[in-house]
Amino acid sequence: MKSINKPGDNLGGGLKLYAIPPALVSALSAGSMTVASTTDVIEMYFTPGTLNFDQEHVPATKDRAGGYHALKITAFTPKLSNDAEIILEQMRNRSYVVVFMDGNEQFWACGTALQPMRFAYTSGTGNDTSGLNGYSITFERRTSNAPMLISDPFTE
C-alpha cells in the first residue's frame, strides 16, 4: 500500500530565492537540477513574508493551445541602493530559471532552460517613513511544465 502521511510540521513562506540564467541549467528532471556554474547565479534577498508563489493549472480541455501552468513569483527587496539597482537593471527583460527554498527548506524549480520565467521589477520609496522603500520583483511565465520539487542544486 502506498500512503501520503500527515507531516509532523509544515511551514509556509519562502526563505531563499535564486535566479539562474537558462544557459547554466545543464539538467532538470526527476527531482534534480544540475547547474554548470554558480558564478552568474543571482541570490536575491527579500523581506521575510513577502515572497508569494502563485500557480494555476489550465487543463488542455480549457485551452485551445493545450494545457499550461501559469506561474508567478513576487517578492519585495528592501532599501533602494546603487548596488541592487545595477544588478536589477542587468536582469531587466531577461529570463531565468527560478529556484526558491520554502519554509520547509525544500527547493522548488520554476521554469526550465527552454521555458524560463521572465523577470521585471519596480522601485518605490513609499509615501511616509513607515512606507516600503525598495524593489518589487516579479518572475512569471505560462509553461507546459509544473513547478518541480528538487534537491538542493547548489551542494556538491
Summary of the structure (lengths in Angstrom):
residues: 156
radius of gyration: 16.8
end to end distance: 34.5
largest distance: 58.5
contacts: 420
relative contact order: 0.25
helix: 10%
strand: 44%
